[in-house]
Amino acid sequence: MEKITVVKAEPGKEPESVGIENDLKPMQALVDGYIEGHSLPGTPFMLFVNEDGRMKGLAFNRRLNGFAFCGTMVIAKVSGSENVTMDEDEVKQAKELLA
């Protein structure tokens, strides 16, 4: 399985780049449950969160694009319908979105 670089932001922590296998299960493991995707207009990125984060009582993380998210947030680069790896500049851009 191909590995990709994504940016992970846990509640109360600075965003960090991590390498994961490009598959559903590793993404679910990062957010601790079923994933919910949110487009990030004007970027090549998609935001993934736990779809039941609030109902599970996960800790508040950040506000982004007017929405409040709970639990771990993951930003992945998307090309078509596939997640692809980020280069260093894209990692920096994704981290700035979560600052």
C-alpha positions as a printed NumPy array, in Angstrom:
array([[  0.   ,   0.   ,   0.   ],
       [  1.272,   3.468,  -0.926],
       [  2.085,   5.853,   1.925],
       [  1.052,   9.49 ,   1.776],
       [  1.863,  12.544,   3.874],
       [ -1.087,  14.255,   5.579],
       [ -1.394,  16.937,   8.265],
       [ -2.92 ,  15.871,  11.579],
       [ -4.172,  18.264,  14.28 ],
       [ -5.183,  16.871,  17.657],
       [ -7.136,  19.041,  20.116],
       [ -4.82 ,  21.406,  21.976],
       [ -1.76 ,  20.5  ,  19.878],
       [  0.07 ,  22.042,  16.965],
       [ -0.588,  20.47 ,  13.542],
       [  2.026,  17.937,  12.413],
       [  2.761,  16.054,   9.224],
       [  2.454,  12.272,   9.423],
       [  2.826,   9.424,   6.957],
       [ -0.056,   6.964,   6.63 ],
       [ -1.064,   4.194,   4.277],
       [ -3.39 ,   5.569,   1.615],
       [ -6.433,   3.57 ,   2.697],
       [ -9.684,   4.067,   4.605],
       [ -8.725,   2.161,   7.777],
       [ -5.591,   4.224,   8.613],
       [ -7.578,   7.453,   8.105],
       [-10.324,   6.128,  10.4  ],
       [ -7.669,   5.229,  12.984],
       [ -6.339,   8.816,  12.946],
       [ -9.78 ,  10.325,  13.639],
       [-10.869,   7.459,  15.93 ],
       [-13.985,   6.476,  14.008],
       [-15.892,   6.843,  10.775],
       [-14.639,   9.72 ,   8.66 ],
       [-16.553,  12.711,   7.426],
       [-15.01 ,  14.786,   4.635],
       [-15.214,  18.552,   4.168],
       [-13.937,  20.339,   1.085],
       [-11.625,  23.283,   1.632],
       [-12.519,  25.676,  -1.224],
       [ -9.618,  27.282,  -3.036],
       [ -7.196,  24.54 ,  -1.982],
       [ -6.257,  21.071,  -3.245],
       [ -7.14 ,  19.718,   0.22 ],
       [ -9.918,  17.827,   1.958],
       [-10.513,  17.905,   5.716],
       [-11.384,  14.629,   7.444],
       [-12.878,  14.386,  10.938],
       [-14.755,  11.853,  13.048],
       [-18.364,  12.045,  11.844],
       [-19.638,  11.395,  15.384],
       [-17.076,  13.567,  17.183],
       [-19.577,  15.797,  18.954],
       [-21.956,  12.967,  19.865],
       [-19.027,  10.987,  21.29 ],
       [-18.009,  13.99 ,  23.385],
       [-14.599,  14.377,  21.725],
       [-12.691,  17.491,  22.753],
       [-13.178,  20.729,  20.803],
       [-10.35 ,  21.146,  18.325],
       [-10.651,  24.208,  16.095],
       [-12.982,  26.349,  14.045],
       [-12.403,  26.232,  10.315],
       [-14.496,  27.857,   7.581],
       [-17.14 ,  28.787,  10.141],
       [-17.537,  25.289,  11.588],
       [-16.453,  23.975,  14.995],
       [-14.768,  20.57 ,  14.888],
       [-14.197,  18.081,  17.695],
       [-11.535,  15.383,  17.862],
       [ -8.558,  14.925,  15.588],
       [ -8.623,  16.723,  12.243],
       [ -6.707,  15.457,   9.2  ],
       [ -6.004,  17.381,   6.015],
       [ -5.121,  15.366,   2.927],
       [ -4.323,  16.508,  -0.588],
       [ -6.856,  15.32 ,  -3.142],
       [ -6.396,  14.715,  -6.854],
       [ -9.664,  13.744,  -8.513],
       [-11.198,  11.291,  -6.063],
       [ -7.884,  10.055,  -4.629],
       [ -5.839,  11.205,  -1.651],
       [ -2.244,  11.875,  -2.713],
       [  0.901,  12.824,  -0.813],
       [  1.767,  16.43 ,   0.048],
       [  5.066,  18.122,  -0.681],
       [  6.736,  20.416,   1.888],
       [  5.02 ,  23.582,   0.624],
       [  1.613,  21.901,   0.755],
       [  2.282,  20.667,   4.302],
       [  3.089,  24.25 ,   5.297],
       [ -0.089,  25.532,   3.605],
       [ -2.24 ,  22.888,   5.357],
       [ -0.687,  23.715,   8.741],
       [ -1.447,  27.416,   8.169],
       [ -5.123,  26.548,   7.568],
       [ -5.187,  24.991,  11.035],
       [ -3.252,  27.769,  12.802]])
